[in-house]
Amino acid sequence: MPEKRYLFYKSAAVAAALYFLSGPGCYAQELYPLHEPASTLGKNTLGVRMFSETYNEINQLRNMSALRLMYGVTPKLTVLATAIGSNHHGKKFPQDYPFHNTPERGAKYPFRFNGGHLYAKYRFLTLDNKNTHFRMAVYGEGTYVNTSHHEAEPNLMMGDTKGIGGGLIATYLYRKLAASLTVGYIHPFAHTGPSPDVSAGIDDTYVRTQYGQSLTYGLSVGYLLLPKTYSSYRQTNLNVYLELHGKRYEDALVTLLLNTPSEYVLSPLRYPDALRRGGYLDISPGIQAIINSNLRIDLSTTFPLLGFSWARLYPVFTVGVQYYFYL
């Protein structure tokens, strides 16, 4: 009896792994390092992911690291919860913000917990055929963080700004090639905090910054290099990726809270460039290994393609490790 039970569980594990690799639930080359595909996790599948982004800023490394839990609620609904930490910003805005030191470069900040990000994705269209499929999904997201972000560009996934957002994902797969298009919208919330005011001879001036509304877009392409043919779920998958991602965002709105109830709203014409409307398109080549069907390792590097982001310096190096549990 114990031997039969062992064989049953082993067969179930093999079946789940093969379903993950080649079944309709999730294809290996659709597991993009930086974007979510329209495909969703299988029901009762749990994913644990740790990822980190690092870039050099003058004389130090800026780093954002996160721990993410992913769960398949139903075959069509996946939810994600992410805890985020970084040394990007301090509790206060830069000195004499926003007129000077914006963006602030080279300041020393301790690594600290920023907040959390919630994300839900629902797949509403599935067109499957042999060796090909087309899928579409809608997503919604929200972030609560407490950081003094210094640029107009909002960023929910990285924990720079709090706010809400949503969008649409379309993914097409043909044999070993998968492509995914994402368009979205971000409505950031304002952040209020102190800024050291040396010119006024006082300790701090309180400032409220309403970050710019933003449209986001991304195109991800993945290709399965290895294996050439599947013979075992233990085979290592090797995938290569090329991802484009960009934004268009509006001016920030900065208000000096001089004394209650007095306020002074600054004109965007007086802003430094980092707080004005803008846009950019980045490009990120990457490589990925999937080992034993449930351990995933991602490596990618981001460079500016058109324009650039004020919120980071280039190149940006991203590493991610993820593990799946088939509950």
Sequence and secondary structure as in RCSB ss.txt:
>XXXX:A:sequence
MPEKRYLFYKSAAVAAALYFLSGPGCYAQELYPLHEPASTLGKNTLGVRMFSETYNEINQLRNMSALRLMYGVTP
KLTVLATAIGSNHHGKKFPQDYPFHNTPERGAKYPFRFNGGHLYAKYRFLTLDNKNTHFRMAVYGEGTYVNTSHH
EAEPNLMMGDTKGIGGGLIATYLYRKLAASLTVGYIHPFAHTGPSPDVSAGIDDTYVRTQYGQSLTYGLSVGYLL
LPKTYSSYRQTNLNVYLELHGKRYEDALVTLLLNTPSEYVLSPLRYPDALRRGGYLDISPGIQAIINSNLRIDLS
TTFPLLGFSWARLYPVFTVGVQYYFYL
>XXXX:A:secstr
 HHHHHHHHHHHHHHHHHHHHHSSS  GGG  SSS  S    TTEEEEEEEEEEEEETTEEEEEEEEEEEEEEET
TEEEEEEEEEESS  SS  TTTTTSSSS  S     EEEEEEEEEEEEEEEEEETTEEEEEEEEEEEEEE     
SS   TTTTSS EEEEEEEEEEEETTEEEEEEEEEEEE  EEEEEEETTTTEEEEEEEEE   EEEEEEEEEEEE
E SS S TTS EEEEEEEEEEEEE   EEEEEEETTEEEE  GGGS GGGS EEEEEEEEEEEEEETTTEEEEEE
EEEEEEE  TT  S EEEEEEEEEEE 
